Amino acid sequence: MTPYAGDPYCLTHPSLLAAFGCLYGLSPTPPANCRVLEMGSGDGGNIIPMAYEFPKSEFIGIDLSPVQIGIGQKIVDSLELENILLETRSIMDMGSTDGKFDYIIVHGVYSWVPDMVKEKVLDICRNNLVDQGIAYISYNVLPGWQFNKSMRDMMLYRTRHIKDPKERTDTALDLVTTMLEATADSNRFYDVQLRFFGKTLQSFHDVSSYLLHDYMEADNDPFYFHEFAGALKNHGLQYICDAEQTDFELDSLPADAAAKFEEVSENALDVEQYVDFLKNTRFRHSIVCHEEIDVNQDYSLERIEHLFAATDVVPVLDSPDSPIKEATAFRTSGGRRFSTEHFLAQVTLRKLSEIKPSTIDIPSLIQAVKKEAPSELERDSKKQTEKIGHVVYALFFNGVLELLAAPRRCVLEISDCPTASPIARLLAPSRRVTNLMMEGVRTGRVDLPNHKEGREDKTRELIHNQLESILQHLPRCGVLVA
Ligand SMILES: C[S@@+](CC[C@H](N)C(=O)[O-])C[C@H]1O[C@@H](n2cnc3c(N)ncnc32)[C@H](O)[C@@H]1O
């Protein structure tokens, strides 16, 4: 069997799940002292960095594949982690003796397993999640996956007589490449979608593994969001929100269109379904909890004041000499540019971008923003705090500010003895390392000239120069811990 090359997925992080819980009125267990289960954890690429980050929490990852569990176990052993258990085990074998978990993660699994296993996943979320627990389940969704389903059907058809996994993916990739080349100049809607698909393939460092598991598995049935929400209800669970905040809401539509969709929606879940139709959503990362909890998104300062904020946006300056203080436009790491007229939002984002990728606790952030913008704010300190809190909340739901329930451990200052995290060091020889934000960072090589007798000074100078420039870069990558 070809192992699935596991990646970290920041949207599954207990710090983020807990923050969502707080925002929607739950009282989730702090990630630094919790129990986490990941089902279909593959080689542990996602759960191992979490276990490293929270040594007092307990992590269990289960997967059917002994090969993947073996790869993960080697990493666990190298890092000498004692708070994580990786087991070759089926989801079907989980039960009440496994105890309760504060967080349950099921990423990239639910769409790829038979219905019986889907049912069991939801049973486990119901029976093994503590009362205030939070589950994360991702899945392929219609209508967006319809196009991907055509690609899947084509690949399965082309390889129907081939057994060897490598030959299957090589053959499928060859056909996709031919299609891409043949339609490179076309602007037909279908061909534009094909190009987008080609770009997605390019973003995977192990495209064969991606194709084999995401497109060519025996099971892969996309469904509509409303079907998923119905399945949750049948299992005593409810949908809270999606872990990925986008800038699209019904109210981004023209007012009469938004009103029409509101009118035809029977409830909040219906709104989600119509948004999927409007956006042609392909994938969802649903956050789920027990149905008994009164979930609502009402803003209150208490819901955010124990959280930590960060951002990945950077200010866009009119010219290189413009003071950062005047920046009103920003760019996300994904390249999306936006601007805001709202002064407090500008100050908040500028403050956070200064410490990127570190976090700051909300009370300190509010203090820092207050200092920067005294004339804009009310005299009443409590009202000021409320106003800034509201801005933080709005920026989060606009997808340009992160909220987390625990601070990040990354270090921004370059010390006399700069140290990268053990995980980054362990993975450095591979093409990607996992940083402290649970993202994959591409690695590079340092080229040193051949050492020649009598040229030690020159070699030392070259090493020094290269190290200096790399060191300047490392803190922003989120890999330094000292
Ligand atoms: C597409 S991979 C995703 C792996 C990982 N969660 C990720 O996103 O990188 C799906 C994983 O689910 C595992 N899996 C499938 N059925 C399973 C079952 N019944 N019990 C446990 N693991 C299962 C597979 O072995 C595989 O590692």
The ligand as an SDF file (V2000), in Angstrom:
LIG
                    3D

 27 29  0  0  0  0  0  0  0  0999 V2000
   -6.8550   10.2840    2.8210 C   0  0  0  0  0  0  0  0  0  0  0  0
   -6.0280    9.6210    4.2260 S   0  0  0  0  0  0  0  0  0  0  0  0
   -5.9790   11.0200    5.3340 C   0  0  0  0  0  0  0  0  0  0  0  0
   -4.9200   10.8970    6.3680 C   0  0  0  0  0  0  0  0  0  0  0  0
   -4.7680   12.1190    7.2790 C   0  0  0  0  0  0  0  0  0  0  0  0
   -5.9290   12.3150    8.1310 N   0  0  0  0  0  0  0  0  0  0  0  0
   -4.5120   13.3530    6.4520 C   0  0  0  0  0  0  0  0  0  0  0  0
   -5.4820   14.0890    6.1450 O   0  0  0  0  0  0  0  0  0  0  0  0
   -3.3680   13.6000    6.0840 O   0  0  0  0  0  0  0  0  0  0  0  0
   -7.2930    8.6250    4.9590 C   0  0  0  0  0  0  0  0  0  0  0  0
   -6.7590    7.7920    6.1000 C   0  0  0  0  0  0  0  0  0  0  0  0
   -7.8430    7.1150    6.7430 O   0  0  0  0  0  0  0  0  0  0  0  0
   -7.4080    5.8120    7.0840 C   0  0  0  0  0  0  0  0  0  0  0  0
   -8.5880    4.9650    7.2740 N   0  0  0  0  0  0  0  0  0  0  0  0
   -9.4970    4.6100    6.3290 C   0  0  0  0  0  0  0  0  0  0  0  0
  -10.4400    3.8180    6.8720 N   0  0  0  0  0  0  0  0  0  0  0  0
  -10.1300    3.6940    8.1820 C   0  0  0  0  0  0  0  0  0  0  0  0
  -10.7220    2.9960    9.2770 C   0  0  0  0  0  0  0  0  0  0  0  0
  -11.8160    2.2700    9.1140 N   0  0  0  0  0  0  0  0  0  0  0  0
  -10.1290    3.0900   10.4800 N   0  0  0  0  0  0  0  0  0  0  0  0
   -8.9970    3.8080   10.6500 C   0  0  0  0  0  0  0  0  0  0  0  0
   -8.4020    4.4860    9.6530 N   0  0  0  0  0  0  0  0  0  0  0  0
   -8.9510    4.4200    8.4350 C   0  0  0  0  0  0  0  0  0  0  0  0
   -6.5050    5.4130    5.9320 C   0  0  0  0  0  0  0  0  0  0  0  0
   -5.6210    4.3850    6.2810 O   0  0  0  0  0  0  0  0  0  0  0  0
   -5.7920    6.7210    5.6350 C   0  0  0  0  0  0  0  0  0  0  0  0
   -4.6090    6.8540    6.3600 O   0  0  0  0  0  0  0  0  0  0  0  0
  1  2  1  0
  2  3  1  0
  2 10  1  0
  3  4  1  0
  4  5  1  0
  5  6  1  0
  5  7  1  0
  7  8  2  0
  7  9  1  0
 10 11  1  0
 11 12  1  0
 11 26  1  0
 12 13  1  0
 13 14  1  0
 13 24  1  0
 14 15  1  0
 14 23  1  0
 15 16  2  0
 16 17  1  0
 17 18  1  0
 17 23  2  0
 18 19  1  0
 18 20  2  0
 20 21  1  0
 21 22  2  0
 22 23  1  0
 24 25  1  0
 24 26  1  0
 26 27  1  0
M  CHG  2   2   1   9  -1
M  END
$$$$
